[in-house]
Each structure stands twice: as C-alpha cells, then as structure tokens.
Amino acid sequence: MVDQETIRTDVSTGALTDLVTFSLKVRREILSSEEAQTWIDRQVCEPVVNEKSGRAALAEHGLTTTTDEDRLVAAVRLVRPDARQTLPERAFEESTWKPAPIADWRRIWDEEVAGTDPWRTRELTLATGLLFPSGVGCRRAAVLSAGSGRRMADAGSDGFWTRSRPVASRRASA
C-alpha cells in the first residue's frame, strides 16, 4: 500500500470513503531474439529498425484495424521485446521504421532486452468504504475515474453502477 486518503465521511452514519493506492510489481514478458527469430524464419514478420530512435521491432504485415470512423484499413503490428502496437499501414510507411539486416536487428534487439527492467511497476487506486451517500431520495451522481482521468464507471441516483461510455457532453446531476 502506497497511500490511503479519506475523501468523504458520511454525515449521518460516520462511514468513511477512502482511496487506497497500491503499487504492484509485475514481471514483464520479454521476447528474446531467439524467439523473435522463429517468427522471421516462418516469414510471419520482417525485422525492422527505427532510424530515428534506433530501436528494433518485428513488423507483421497483412493485418487490418479500424479508424475512428469504424472503417477497416490495412495495418501493421510492431512487435517489440516487451510490447506490441498496431498502426495503420500508411502510418507505418510514413514512419522511420525500415527493414534491417538480421545481424544488425539482432544486435539492437539484444541490447534493448539487456537494458530492459524485467519488472513493471503499476499503481492501482481503489475506492473503498461507503461509496454513495446514505439516505432515501439521494439525487447525487458519482463517478469512478482512472488515474489518467478517464471515466471508468458512473453511478446514478438509482445506486447502480454502469460502465462509462465516451459522450461528447455529459453532466452529473447534483
């Protein structure tokens, strides 16, 4: 536990609402160059190096993704030692990712793996205790947000949680 903060005390019951923050240490799944080489040997991916950042990746072609307008477009998945990213093919072609000789790609990949922390630390904040004011006829709305500020769930005056959906304009009743 990293932090605990009482954000509300119910006037009628004295019940507390707390935010409790935990730090979680999770082992990363790091793809070795030997494992990545099998993808190249099976002609599933091609080795690429970013000319600007000097990082190595595998580029998997022949995929699709959707745009913000829900249109299917050709895509490329970049597989890195500890991450994957899918981007539209046009964005990949306009980027600084370029095909690389296997020996150069492997050297860069191995250097990156050697310099990668095998552990990832994440923070998780939980709302605990009395999450809603007590009392009949309560007309308040509550919002549970992620650390990034993104809404995770909303609770209306009926007391039921619902998953938040992105909406252009949203007001909570007070």
C-alpha positions in Angstrom: 0.0 0.0 0.0 1.4 3.3 -1.1 -1.2 5.8 0.1 -4.6 6.0 1.8 -6.7 9.1 1.8 -10.2 9.6 3.3 -12.1 11.6 0.8 -15.5 11.7 2.5 -17.2 11.0 5.8 -20.9 10.4 5.8 -22.6 12.9 8.0 -25.4 10.6 9.2 -23.5 7.4 9.7 -19.9 8.4 10.1 -18.9 5.8 7.4 -15.7 6.6 5.5 -15.0 6.6 1.8 -11.3 6.0 1.2 -9.0 6.0 -1.8 -6.3 3.3 -1.3 -3.4 3.2 -3.7 -1.3 0.0 -4.1 1.9 -0.4 -6.0 2.0 -3.7 -8.0 5.2 -5.2 -9.3 4.6 -7.4 -12.3 7.2 -9.5 -14.2 7.4 -8.3 -17.9 7.1 -10.9 -20.6 10.2 -10.1 -22.7 10.5 -11.7 -26.1 14.1 -12.9 -26.7 15.8 -12.5 -30.1 15.8 -16.3 -30.4 12.0 -16.5 -30.1 11.6 -13.5 -32.4 13.9 -15.2 -34.9 11.4 -18.0 -35.3 8.8 -15.5 -36.4 11.2 -14.2 -39.1 12.2 -17.8 -40.2 8.5 -18.7 -40.7 8.1 -15.5 -42.7 5.5 -14.1 -40.4 7.4 -10.9 -39.7 10.2 -8.9 -41.0 13.0 -7.3 -38.9 12.9 -3.5 -38.8 14.8 -0.8 -37.1 13.6 2.7 -36.4 16.2 5.1 -38.0 15.3 7.9 -35.6 15.2 6.1 -32.2 17.5 3.2 -33.0 15.0 0.7 -31.6 14.3 -2.8 -33.1 11.0 -4.4 -33.9 9.3 -7.1 -35.9 6.8 -5.8 -38.5 3.8 -8.1 -39.1 2.0 -7.1 -42.3 -1.3 -8.2 -43.7 -3.5 -7.1 -40.8 -6.4 -4.7 -40.5 -7.6 -2.2 -38.0 -10.4 0.3 -37.7 -10.3 4.0 -38.0 -12.2 6.4 -35.7 -15.0 6.2 -38.3 -15.1 2.4 -38.0 -13.6 1.8 -41.4 -11.3 -1.1 -42.0 -7.8 -0.2 -43.1 -4.7 -2.2 -43.8 -2.4 -2.3 -40.7 1.0 -3.4 -39.4 1.7 -4.8 -36.0 5.0 -3.8 -34.5 6.3 -6.4 -32.0 8.9 -5.1 -29.6 10.8 -7.0 -26.9 8.1 -6.2 -24.3 5.2 -4.5 -26.2 3.0 -4.7 -29.3 1.5 -1.9 -31.2 -0.8 -1.9 -34.2 -0.9 1.0 -36.6 -2.4 1.8 -40.0 -0.2 0.7 -42.8 0.0 4.3 -44.1 1.4 5.5 -40.8 3.9 2.7 -40.8 5.1 3.5 -44.3 5.4 7.2 -43.4 7.4 6.4 -40.2 11.1 5.9 -39.8 10.8 2.1 -39.3 12.9 0.5 -42.1 13.8 -3.1 -43.0 17.2 -4.1 -41.4 19.7 -6.9 -42.0 19.2 -9.7 -39.5 22.7 -9.2 -37.8 22.0 -5.5 -37.1 18.5 -6.1 -36.0 19.5 -8.9 -33.6 22.3 -6.8 -32.1 20.0 -3.9 -31.4 17.2 -6.2 -30.1 19.6 -8.0 -27.7 21.0 -4.6 -26.4 17.4 -3.5 -25.8 16.5 -6.7 -24.0 19.6 -6.5 -21.8 18.7 -2.9 -20.8 15.0 -3.6 -20.1 13.9 -3.9 -16.4 12.3 -7.3 -16.0 9.7 -5.8 -13.7 7.0 -3.3 -14.4 5.5 -1.3 -11.5 1.9 -0.2 -11.7 -0.2 1.8 -9.4 -3.8 0.8 -8.7 -6.2 3.0 -6.7 -9.4 1.5 -5.2 -12.4 3.4 -3.8 -13.4 1.6 -0.6 -16.0 2.0 2.2 -19.2 3.9 1.7 -19.2 4.8 -2.0 -22.6 6.6 -2.0 -24.3 8.9 0.4 -26.8 7.0 2.5 -30.4 8.0 2.7 -33.6 7.7 0.7 -34.1 10.0 -2.2 -30.4 10.8 -2.7 -30.1 12.6 -6.1 -26.3 12.6 -6.4 -24.3 11.0 -9.2 -20.9 9.5 -8.6 -18.0 8.9 -11.0 -15.2 6.4 -10.6 -12.2 7.6 -12.7 -8.9 6.0 -13.6 -5.6 7.8 -12.7 -5.5 9.1 -16.3 -8.8 10.9 -15.7 -10.7 8.5 -17.9 -14.2 7.7 -16.5 -14.4 4.0 -15.5 -18.0 3.9 -14.2 -20.9 6.1 -13.2 -23.5 5.7 -10.5 -26.8 7.4 -10.9 -29.4 8.3 -8.3 -30.7 4.7 -8.6 -27.5 3.5 -7.0 -26.5 1.2 -9.9 -23.0 1.4 -11.4 -22.8 1.5 -15.2 -19.7 1.4 -17.4 -18.9 4.9 -18.7 -19.1 5.4 -22.4 -17.4 8.3 -24.2 -20.0 11.0 -24.7 -19.4 14.4 -26.2 -21.1 16.2 -23.4 -22.1 14.7 -20.0 -23.2 16.4 -16.9 -23.7 14.9 -13.5 -26.8 16.0 -11.5 -26.1 17.5 -8.1 
